Amino acid sequence: MELFNRIFDSYVGILSFAVILFMLGMAVWFYRFFMNKIAEEDKARKNKQH
């Protein structure tokens, strides 16, 4: 609990926590984005072959 008190006690800690959450959210978004693009490309490639 001391860790959370230190993080949320100061403005810098809150901003650091926000940046960490933003980066994790961006990582999830990019993963889903690229996986969807790969799936679309594979689907288009399969349709083109047949």
C-alpha positions in Angstrom: 0.0 0.0 0.0 2.9 2.3 0.5 3.7 2.1 -3.2 0.2 3.4 -4.0 0.5 6.2 -1.5 3.7 7.3 -3.0 2.4 7.1 -6.6 -0.9 9.0 -5.9 0.6 11.4 -3.3 2.2 13.7 -5.8 1.4 15.2 -9.2 4.4 13.6 -10.8 3.3 10.2 -9.5 -0.2 10.6 -10.9 1.2 11.6 -14.3 3.6 8.7 -14.3 0.8 6.3 -13.6 -1.3 7.9 -16.4 1.6 7.5 -18.9 2.0 3.9 -17.9 -1.7 3.2 -18.4 -1.6 5.1 -21.8 1.3 3.1 -23.0 -0.3 -0.2 -22.0 -3.5 0.8 -23.8 -1.5 1.8 -26.9 0.2 -1.6 -26.9 -3.1 -3.4 -26.8 -4.5 -1.2 -29.6 -1.5 -1.7 -31.8 -1.6 -5.5 -31.2 -5.2 -5.7 -32.2 -4.7 -3.3 -35.1 -1.9 -5.3 -36.7 -3.5 -8.7 -36.0 -6.6 -7.5 -37.8 -4.6 -6.2 -40.7 -2.7 -9.5 -41.0 -5.9 -11.4 -40.9 -7.4 -9.2 -43.6 -4.3 -9.6 -45.8 -4.4 -13.4 -45.4 -8.1 -13.5 -46.3 -7.5 -11.3 -49.4 -4.6 -13.5 -50.4 -6.7 -16.7 -50.1 -9.5 -15.2 -52.1 -7.1 -14.1 -54.8 -5.6 -17.6 -55.2 -9.0 -19.2 -55.7 
